[in-house]
Structures are given as structure tokens and as C-alpha cells.
Amino acid sequence: MRIIAVSYLRDFWDRYPDAEQPLKSWVDEVKKAIWNQPADIKAQYRSASILKNRRVVFNIKGNDYRLVASVASVASVAYRYQAIYVKFVGTRAEYDAVDAESVELER
């Protein structure tokens, strides 16, 4: 999978250094992944939550942090091109304050 917005993750781990290694591990794992449907994501990340609007919530560092990403539906371009779009990364408190089904990156 290609990860769109890795720089956003780097900015985050600069602010939260304890998130750096877990996020780097997630990036490495996702780059090597081949996902064709949501079940493929769940097979690799049992704790991931599949949401509406093609969103997935990943628990990072034992659930200290949450990462929301978007992958388009099975028949769509994103799975064909193997792309995942980071929409949000934050602390549990920050995650609780957003709508994971509609949150977008703040630029």
C-alpha cells in the first residue's frame, strides 16, 4: 500500500516522541501490505475498526494513539492502486473529540 500523508505522521511523532517507533512500524507494515478488501485489513490488524465512509481506525502504541485512514471500496481506484490516506492521528482524547467518519487532515 502507498501511504498518503506520511509527513503528517512525522509531524505527529515530532510532537509525541513515544509515538515515533509505533508509527514507523505501522508505516513499514502497511507499505508491505496488499489489501483488496476490509477483511484483509482486519486479518492483519485485529483491533482495527472498520467504519462507514471507507474509514479504518488503527490503535497505535497499545491504544495510546489513534490513526484514522481511508481506503476506497473494493471495486474502487484506491484498492487497485493500493493507496491508503491518513485522515487523522492523535491522542485518545483528541480522537474522542472528532468524528472519525468525516475527519480530514488539518493543513
SVG drawing of the C-alpha trace seen along z (x, -y; Angstrom):
<svg xmlns="http://www.w3.org/2000/svg" viewBox="-21 -24 32 37">
<polyline fill="none" stroke="black" stroke-width="0.4" points="0.0,0.0 1.1,-3.5 0.5,-5.8 -0.6,-9.3 0.4,-12.0 3.3,-10.2 4.7,-13.7 1.7,-14.3 2.7,-11.2 6.3,-12.6 5.0,-15.9 2.9,-14.0 5.8,-11.9 7.9,-15.1 5.3,-16.3 4.9,-12.9 8.3,-11.1 6.9,-8.0 4.7,-7.5 7.6,-7.5 8.6,-3.8 5.0,-2.5 4.1,-4.8 7.2,-3.8 6.3,-0.2 2.8,-0.8 4.2,-2.6 6.6,0.3 3.8,2.9 1.3,1.0 3.8,0.4 4.3,4.1 0.6,5.0 -1.6,5.9 -5.2,5.2 -8.1,5.9 -10.9,5.7 -11.6,4.6 -11.3,8.2 -7.6,8.1 -7.1,5.2 -8.8,7.0 -6.8,10.1 -3.6,8.1 -4.9,5.7 -7.5,7.5 -8.0,4.4 -8.7,2.1 -12.2,0.8 -13.8,0.7 -16.1,-2.3 -18.6,-3.8 -17.2,-6.0 -14.4,-3.6 -12.6,-4.6 -10.4,-2.4 -9.3,-3.3 -5.9,-1.8 -4.8,-1.6 -1.2,-2.8 1.1,-2.1 -1.2,0.1 -4.2,-2.2 -2.5,-5.4 -2.9,-6.9 -5.4,-6.5 -4.9,-6.8 -7.8,-7.2 -7.2,-6.3 -9.4,-6.0 -9.3,-3.3 -11.8,-3.3 -14.3,-0.5 -13.4,2.9 -14.2,2.0 -12.6,-1.4 -9.4,-3.0 -7.7,-3.1 -7.6,0.7 -6.5,1.1 -3.7,-1.4 -3.1,-0.1 -3.3,-3.6 -4.3,-4.5 -5.0,-8.1 -4.1,-9.2 -7.0,-11.4 -6.2,-11.8 -3.6,-10.8 -3.9,-11.9 -4.1,-11.0 -7.1,-9.2 -8.6,-12.5 -8.1,-14.1 -9.7,-11.2 -12.7,-11.3 -13.2,-14.9 -13.5,-14.2 -15.9,-12.3 -13.8,-9.5 -16.2,-9.0 -15.6,-12.6 -12.4,-14.0 -9.9,-15.4 -6.3,-16.4 -5.7,-19.9 -3.1,-21.6"/>
</svg>
